[in-house]
Each structure stands twice: as structure tokens, then as C-alpha cells.
Amino acid sequence: MLIPPPANQGRFSDMSPEEVARNLLKKGEGLGREEPRRLEDELTVYNELIHGFWESESPEIQKLVAVAMLNKAEAVHDQATSSPYAEQIDIYDSLLQRFGDNSSPVLHGSLAQAMFKRADVFGWLPLPNLFEEIAGYEMLIQRFWADSELDVRECVAKAMVERARTLRRLEPPRLTDAITSLEEMIRRFWADVESSVRGLVLNALSLKACWLSCDERPIEAIEACDEVIRYVQLNSNLESSSEFEAEALRRKGNAFLELEPPRLIEAIALYDEVTERFGDTEDVSLLIEVARAMLNKGTLYSEFDRPEEACAVYDEIIARFGKDMDEDLFLQKKASEAMLQKGALYLELDRPEEAIALYDELIEHFDGRWNMVNVFCALFNKGCALIDLERFVEADAAYSNLIERYDGVRNRHKSFRNDELQEIYEKAHDMKSQISSLKEKVITD
């Protein structure tokens, strides 16, 4: 039960009750910002406020109590060494039971936040209860659909987006319902005057484009990408608007390739537009979109038998994002992917020596960084190239190197699991076991 006897407030005897409550909230929030954070003291202060003013009928004091409960739920989460979710749900339930029937507008923001956070917690349980999560969002949306307060509008907008995400997480995914939820949110808040809400609309538009693309619905995906681009043009002052636009342009290019027949010229033009418009920025999130667009263009050239143009694109990616060890790790990963794809292209062109040199460069440059998958792919592909050259001893050494590295990682981290690395590891074992028979076949021939 949340409510023990009221705390002693004698030291605040010269203040009004609202001043006492406000000072306690300020003190608790101050403790939460200290380094190191004083969680026990923070929780003690929030409890003093909650328990001391639980019965107050003043809307302003009730709001302070509600905010303290919201803060307490976050502090409980941050303090926990094991699952804190049941205690968080209890706090949100107590808040809603105490103030849920209150019609005072001053409390609407706190109630909406409690309903949102309570629903969200069900998605983080060890065994997520997605239906309870969805029901929580729907209760919030229904109750505060027409509310005009900014913090409430933000909660409703976020709830509609998270409801969509959760519908898509169900098994089987309810993608149609998820997209409908996004579309309802977009219609409801399209013309909202606040930039924070418009930012949520832009995120919903982008999600819709992404999901349609992933569901291989290219015509609808192209239309959704155009919606994103149009919204950015109308709201170019929004934070991250350029990133959303670059992503939509790239996705639209991908969707053109899914059409029958593929529209290659339009796709390449869109990838080039991303590179030309955003390639000189220092914003890492935009550069990531540039790297993705360039890699897509290189892959497109490879798949449609234009190897020289593909190699030129891969070289540009490597030069721009792969040489500086201080470069963003995701950008470095894209550079290593370009090296892998260029190596594969060399093998297709029967240029194994050049492929091996490129794989060696990748392994040397990126070894020991977080990018293990691409290093393992390079080792595996190097072994295949060496087999093509009938250099079986060196191929065996490449596969052994890969196997030893993976075993070493598993020995250091007993709970380590990566399905992609595991698959490469198993293939390396298979290839290593085949080397003797391949060698004998060459001798026999």
C-alpha cells in the first residue's frame, strides 16, 4: 500500500501547504540530478510529499503529488537490480485510482503520462503482455482524444504511434491495423501548431513508409515517401527534418527497384540526390543516410552487371567513411560492407587475388572493433578465394582463424549469441572439412 501515516512537516511550518509540496518536489528532482545520483534520498523525499499530501483536495497540490509519483516510478526503475515493472505498475495504478476521476484540467497531463507509461511497461515485462499494452494506449486515446493541452496532445500522439508499433509486434503482426493507427494519428495532428507534436507526425509518416516498404508494397511505399517529403517541405524547421527527408528519398529509390519492371534510372537519381544534397554535412545521422544511399547504388550497379561503376561507388564509400578510425562506427560498418561487396564483385569477375588483398585490408583495418560480422565474412570469403586459386593450406588457415576467433569470443562471454556469426562459423567448419577432398580432386584431375 502506498500510503503510510503523513510525514512530519514541522520544518516547513512557516510555509503554505502548496509551498511545502513544491519545495519537496524541487528537492527530489534536485537529488535526481546530482552526480552520483542519490536514489534512496530521492525516493524518501518523493514518499514524504506523496504521503504527506495524499488527501489534499487542492488541484495544484494534487498535481505536485501526481508528478512526484511519476518521478518515483522512474526512480524505482533506475534503482532496480532486477525487474522493477510490477512496482512501477502499482505506482501508476495508485495514481490513476486516486486522481483518475478528477476532472480538473491541471491534472490531465499527469494522468495522460501515467496511462502512457503504464501501458509502455507491459511491453517491457520479461514476458511482454502486448494486448494489455495496446488496451492501455487505447484507454488513453479514448479519454483524452479531444483534449487541447500540449502535454496531453503529445501523450495521445505518442500513444497512437506506440499502439501501431505494438500491433506490428503481435504474432502474427497486424500490419493493416498498425498502419491505420498511424494514419489516424497523422490526420488528427497534421495541422498541430506545436513543433513537438509535428515532430511526432513526421515520425509516424516515416514509420508508415518504412513498414510499407518492408511489406513489399512499393506503390504505396512511394506514395508514403512522398508524404514524408511534402511534410518536411511544409515543416523544414523541425528537428531532424533533413534526416527524415534523406531517409524518405533513399526509401523511395528502393521502392522504385521493387516495381515491375524496376525503374533503375529513377532509383539512381534518388540515391544521387541524397548524396549531392547531404554529402557535405557534418551531421552523422545524415551521413549515415548518405552512406546507405551510396551502398544501395553500388549494389544496384553490381546486380545489373555494371561492375566498373559499382567498384567506383564502393571506392568512394571506402575513401569517405573507412579510412578515419575516429569516424562514426556505423559509417565504418558501411565502409566495410562496401569492401565486402567489392571483394565479392572481384570474385565474380574472376579476380581472386584482388579480392584477397581487399579482404586482408578489411581484416587489418577493422579487426578488434565492434564490426565482427564483416570481419568474419571477410575471413570466410578469403578462404573461398584461396580455394579457387588451389591454395588449400592458406584457405585452411583462414577458416581456422575464423573458428578460433569465434571460440575465443564464446569462451570469454559464456552467454554470447549471434545467429549471423554462428552461421558463418558453421559454414567455416564445413568448408574446412571439405578441403582435403577438394585437394585430392585437384591432384586426381
TILUM-961415 format. One record per residue (C-alpha): residue number from 1; residue in one letter; x, y, z. Coordinates in steps of 0.1 Angstrom, whole numbers, plus 5000, padded with zeros to 4 digits. Each point is the difference from the previous one (the first is absolute). Layout:
# residues N
  num  residu     x     y     z
  NUM       A     X     Y     Z
...
This chain:
# residues 445
  num  residu     x     y     z
    1       M  5000  5000  5000
    2       L  5014  5034  4991
    3       I  4986  5021  5029
    4       P  5016  4997  5035
    5       P  4993  5027  5026
    6       P  5008  5036  4988
    7       A  5036  5011  5003
    8       N  5011  5026  5026
    9       Q  5000  5034  4983
   10       G  5009  5021  5030
   11       R  5031  5015  4984
   12       F  4976  5016  4974
   13       S  4976  5015  5025
   14       D  5005  5035  4987
   15       M  4990  4990  4964
   16       S  4966  4995  4984
   17       P  4992  4963  4992
   18       E  5005  5006  4963
   19       E  5035  5016  5006
   20       V  5009  4970  5022
   21       A  4990  4975  4972
   22       R  5017  5021  4973
   23       N  5033  5001  5020
   24       L  4999  4963  5006
   25       L  4995  4993  4963
   26       K  5029  5024  4992
   27       K  5022  4984  5025
   28       G  4993  4965  4987
   29       E  5006  5010  4964
   30       G  5033  5017  5011
   31       L  5012  4968  5017
   32       G  4992  4982  4967
   33       R  5023  5023  4981
   34       E  5030  4996  5024
   35       E  5031  4981  4990
   36       P  5000  4974  5013
   37       R  4963  4998  5001
   38       R  4986  4996  5036
   39       L  4971  4976  4992
   40       E  4992  4990  5036
   41       D  4998  5036  5011
   42       E  4980  5009  4969
   43       L  4974  4973  5007
   44       T  4998  5010  5036
   45       V  4991  5036  4990
   46       Y  4974  4989  4975
   47       N  4984  4977  5026
   48       E  4999  5029  5024
   49       L  4982  5021  4975
   50       I  4976  4972  4989
   51       H  4991  4988  5035
   52       G  4998  5035  5015
   53       F  4976  5014  4974
   54       W  4981  4969  4989
   55       E  4967  5013  5013
   56       S  5003  5036  4987
   57       E  4971  5013  4979
   58       S  5020  5028  4985
   59       P  5004  4994  4963
   60       E  5034  5017  5000
   61       I  5013  4978  5029
   62       Q  4984  4969  4984
   63       K  5020  5007  4968
   64       L  5032  5002  5021
   65       V  4992  4967  5016
   66       A  4993  4984  4966
   67       V  5033  5013  4986
   68       A  5018  4987  5030
   69       M  4984  4965  4994
   70       L  5011  5001  4963
   71       N  5035  5010  5011
   72       K  5000  4972  5026
   73       A  4991  4974  4974
   74       E  5030  5011  4979
   75       A  5023  4999  5030
   76       V  4988  4965  5010
   77       H  5009  4989  4965
   78       D  5034  5015  5002
   79       Q  5007  4986  5035
   80       A  4990  4965  4992
   81       T  5025  4972  4996
   82       S  4973  4976  4989
   83       S  4966  5004  4983
   84       P  4984  5033  5014
   85       Y  4969  4998  4978
   86       A  4975  4987  5025
   87       E  5008  5028  5024
   88       Q  4998  5026  4972
   89       I  4965  4987  4990
   90       D  4989  5002  5036
   91       I  5011  5037  5002
   92       Y  4982  5008  4968
   93       D  4969  4981  5011
   94       S  4999  5019  5033
   95       L  5004  5033  4982
   96       L  4971  4992  4977
   97       Q  4978  4987  5028
   98       R  5006  5031  5021
   99       F  4996  5026  4973
  100       G  4985  4982  4970
  101       D  4965  5013  5006
  102       N  5012  5036  5005
  103       S  4988  5023  4972
  104       S  5024  5029  5008
  105       P  5019  5009  4969
  106       V  5031  5006  5021
  107       L  5003  4962  5005
  108       H  4994  4989  4965
  109       G  5036  5001  4990
  110       S  5011  4978  5029
  111       L  4972  4976  4995
  112       A  5008  4996  4963
  113       Q  5036  4994  5008
  114       A  4992  4974  5026
  115       M  4977  4982  4975
  116       F  5027  5001  4973
  117       K  5028  4988  5023
  118       R  4978  4973  5015
  119       A  4992  4986  4965
  120       D  5036  5002  4990
  121       V  5012  4980  5030
  122       F  4979  4970  4988
  123       G  5022  4999  4969
  124       W  5032  4997  5021
  125       L  4989  4972  5022
  126       P  5022  4968  4998
  127       L  4969  4985  4983
  128       P  4985  5030  4983
  129       N  4963  5004  5002
  130       L  4994  5017  4967
  131       F  4962  4999  5001
  132       E  5000  5017  5034
  133       E  5025  5026  4986
  134       I  4977  5007  4970
  135       A  4969  5002  5023
  136       G  5018  5026  5021
  137       Y  5008  5022  4970
  138       E  4964  4997  4988
  139       M  4987  5011  5034
  140       L  5022  5030  4999
  141       I  4991  5009  4964
  142       Q  4963  4997  5007
  143       R  5000  5020  5032
  144       F  5022  5029  4988
  145       W  4993  5000  4962
  146       A  4985  5036  5000
  147       D  5022  5015  5028
  148       S  5017  5032  4989
  149       E  5029  5002  5025
  150       L  5034  4995  4984
  151       D  5014  4974  5024
  152       V  4968  4979  4995
  153       R  5000  5004  4962
  154       E  5036  4987  5001
  155       C  4990  4970  5020
  156       V  4970  4992  4977
  157       A  5022  5003  4969
  158       K  5028  4978  5016
  159       A  4974  4974  5011
  160       M  4986  4997  4965
  161       V  5035  4994  4986
  162       E  5009  4975  5027
  163       R  4967  4982  4995
  164       A  5010  4996  4964
  165       R  5034  4987  5009
  166       T  4985  4975  5024
  167       L  4974  4988  4975
  168       R  5029  4993  4976
  169       R  5018  4980  5028
  170       L  4971  4976  5004
  171       E  5002  4965  4986
  172       P  4988  5000  4973
  173       P  5007  5037  4995
  174       R  4968  5022  4995
  175       L  5017  5022  4974
  176       T  4967  5014  4986
  177       D  4988  5010  5034
  178       A  5034  5015  5008
  179       I  5000  5022  4969
  180       T  4964  5010  5007
  181       S  5011  5012  5034
  182       L  5028  5021  4985
  183       E  4976  5014  4974
  184       E  4975  5010  5027
  185       M  5028  5017  5019
  186       I  5013  5018  4969
  187       R  4964  5013  4992
  188       R  4994  5011  5036
  189       F  5032  5019  5005
  190       W  5011  5010  4964
  191       A  4992  5037  5005
  192       D  5011  5002  5037
  193       V  5018  5033  5007
  194       E  5026  4986  5025
  195       S  5033  4989  4986
  196       S  5002  4971  5025
  197       V  4967  4985  4987
  198       R  5009  5006  4964
  199       G  5033  4981  5006
  200       L  4979  4971  5011
  201       V  4979  5002  4969
  202       L  5032  5000  4979
  203       N  5011  4969  5018
  204       A  4967  4983  4994
  205       L  5002  5008  4963
  206       S  5035  4986  4998
  207       L  4989  4968  5018
  208       K  4972  4995  4976
  209       A  5024  5003  4970
  210       C  5024  4976  5016
  211       W  4974  4973  5008
  212       L  4984  5002  4966
  213       S  5034  4996  4984
  214       C  5009  4970  5023
  215       D  4966  4984  4990
  216       E  5010  5003  4964
  217       R  4972  5024  4990
  218       P  5021  5023  4978
  219       I  4973  5021  4985
  220       E  4986  5009  5035
  221       A  5035  5004  5013
  222       I  5008  5025  4973
  223       E  4969  5020  5009
  224       A  5008  4999  5037
  225       C  5036  5012  4993
  226       D  4985  5029  4980
  227       E  4979  5008  5030
  228       V  5031  5002  5022
  229       I  5017  5022  4975
  230       R  4970  5023  4997
  231       Y  4997  5003  5038
  232       V  5036  5009  5004
  233       Q  4997  5027  4974
  234       L  4970  5014  5020
  235       N  5020  4997  5033
  236       S  5036  5004  4991
  237       N  5008  5015  5034
  238       L  4993  4968  5018
  239       E  5029  4982  5018
  240       S  5014  4972  4978
  241       S  4977  5010  4971
  242       S  5030  4996  4975
  243       E  5007  4965  5014
  244       F  4964  4990  4994
  245       E  5001  5015  4965
  246       A  5032  4982  4991
  247       E  4987  4967  5013
  248       A  4967  5005  4980
  249       L  5020  5007  4968
  250       R  5021  4969  5005
  251       R  4970  4978  5008
  252       K  4982  5013  4970
  253       G  5029  4990  4979
  254       N  4999  4965  5015
  255       A  4962  4998  4992
  256       F  5006  5009  4964
  257       L  5022  4969  4998
  258       E  4971  4978  5013
  259       L  4977  5010  4971
  260       E  4995  4978  4970
  261       P  5020  5009  4980
  262       P  5025  5017  5023
  263       R  5005  5037  4994
  264       L  5038  5001  5002
  265       I  5006  5035  4987
  266       E  4976  5016  5026
  267       A  5015  4979  5028
  268       I  5035  5011  4991
  269       A  4989  5036  4997
  270       L  4985  4999  5035
  271       Y  5032  4984  5015
  272       D  5020  5028  4983
  273       E  4977  5026  5013
  274       V  5006  4988  5036
  275       T  5038  5001  4994
  276       E  5001  5034  4983
  277       R  4977  5018  5024
  278       F  5012  4985  5033
  279       G  5035  4987  4993
  280       D  5019  5031  5013
  281       T  4983  5001  5034
  282       E  5017  4993  5033
  283       D  4968  4985  5014
  284       V  5007  4963  5006
  285       S  4963  4990  4997
  286       L  4999  5016  4965
  287       L  5033  4985  4990
  288       I  4986  4966  5009
  289       E  4972  5005  4975
  290       V  5026  5011  4974
  291       A  5020  4968  5006
  292       R  4969  4979  4997
  293       A  4990  5017  4968
  294       M  5035  4995  4985
  295       L  5001  4964  5010
  296       N  4966  4994  4985
  297       K  5012  5016  4968
  298       G  5031  4978  4999
  299       T  4979  4969  5007
  300       L  4977  5010  4972
  301       Y  5029  5003  4975
  302       S  5013  4966  5011
  303       E  4967  4983  4996
  304       F  4994  5014  4965
  305       D  5034  4991  4987
  306       R  5017  5034  5001
  307       P  5032  4989  5019
  308       E  5022  5030  4993
  309       E  4974  5025  5012
  310       A  4993  4979  5031
  311       C  5038  4999  5008
  312       A  5001  5038  4996
  313       V  4972  5004  5025
  314       Y  5015  4976  5025
  315       D  5034  5017  4998
  316       E  4983  5034  5007
  317       I  4983  4985  5031
  318       I  5032  4985  5012
  319       A  5019  5032  4995
  320       R  4974  5021  5017
  321       F  4991  4979  5030
  322       G  5025  4972  5004
  323       K  5034  5016  5005
  324       D  4996  5022  5031
  325       M  4999  4978  5031
  326       D  4983  5028  5018
  327       E  4971  4999  4976
  328       D  4966  4990  5013
  329       L  4998  4962  5006
  330       F  4969  4996  4978
  331       L  5017  5018  4972
  332       Q  5030  4978  5003
  333       K  4977  4970  4998
  334       K  4986  5013  4968
  335       A  5035  5004  4987
  336       S  5009  4964  5009
  337       E  4967  4988  4983
  338       A  5012  5019  4968
  339       M  5034  4981  5003
  340       L  4981  4967  5003
  341       Q  4978  5007  4970
  342       K  5030  5012  4979
  343       G  5018  4968  5010
  344       A  4970  4979  4989
  345       L  4999  5018  4967
  346       Y  5037  4993  4995
  347       L  4993  4962  5005
  348       E  4971  5002  4975
  349       L  5024  5016  4975
  350       D  5026  4972  5006
  351       R  5024  5024  5018
  352       P  5007  4980  5032
  353       E  5034  5015  5007
  354       E  4985  5035  5002
  355       A  4971  4987  5021
  356       I  5025  4984  5025
  357       A  5019  5032  5003
  358       L  4968  5020  5007
  359       Y  4989  4975  5026
  360       D  5034  5002  5017
  361       E  4997  5038  5001
  362       L  4965  4997  5015
  363       I  5012  4976  5027
  364       E  5031  5020  5009
  365       H  4981  5033  5001
  366       F  4969  4989  5018
  367       D  5013  4972  5022
  368       G  4992  5004  5037
  369       R  4972  5025  4994
  370       W  4963  4993  5006
  371       N  4996  4991  4964
  372       M  5006  4962  5005
  373       V  4975  4987  4974
  374       N  5017  5017  4970
  375       V  5035  4989  5012
  376       F  4988  4964  5003
  377       C  4984  5003  4965
  378       A  5033  5013  4986
  379       L  5018  4970  5015
  380       F  4975  4976  4986
  381       N  5000  5015  4966
  382       K  5038  5001  5000
  383       G  5000  4963  5006
  384       C  4977  4995  4970
  385       A  5022  5021  4978
  386       L  5031  4980  5011
  387       I  4982  4968  4991
  388       D  4993  5014  4965
  389       L  5037  5005  4997
  390       E  5007  4965  5013
  391       R  5019  5015  5030
  392       F  4985  4975  5024
  393       V  5025  5004  5029
  394       E  4993  5037  5001
  395       A  4962  4994  4997
  396       D  5001  4976  5029
  397       A  5019  5026  5020
  398       A  4974  5027  4993
  399       Y  4971  4977  5011
  400       S  5020  4990  5031
  401       N  5006  5036  5008
  402       L  4962  5007  4998
  403       I  4992  4970  5022
  404       E  5025  5009  5026
  405       R  4988  5035  5002
  406       Y  4964  4989  5005
  407       D  5009  4974  5026
  408       G  5020  5027  5018
  409       V  4971  5024  5002
  410       R  4977  4972  5013
  411       N  5026  4990  5026
  412       R  5003  5036  5013
  413       H  4962  5006  4999
  414       K  4981  4969  5009
  415       S  4966  5015  4992
  416       F  5012  5013  4966
  417       R  4977  4993  4971
  418       N  4999  5014  4965
  419       D  4980  4980  4974
  420       E  5019  5016  4971
  421       L  5034  4992  5014
  422       Q  4989  4965  5010
  423       E  4989  4993  4964
  424       I  5034  5012  4986
  425       Y  5018  4979  5027
  426       E  4981  4969  4989
  427       K  5007  5006  4963
  428       A  5037  5005  5008
  429       H  5000  4965  5017
  430       D  4983  4985  4969
  431       M  5025  5016  4976
  432       K  5030  4990  5022
  433       S  4987  4964  5000
  434       Q  4998  5000  4962
  435       I  5035  5013  4993
  436       S  5016  4966  5000
  437       S  4976  4985  4975
  438       L  5003  5032  4978
  439       K  5038  4996  5001
  440       E  4998  4963  4990
  441       K  4976  5009  4972
  442       V  5025  5025  4986
  443       I  5028  4974  5002
  444       T  4979  4974  4983
  445       D  4989  5023  4972
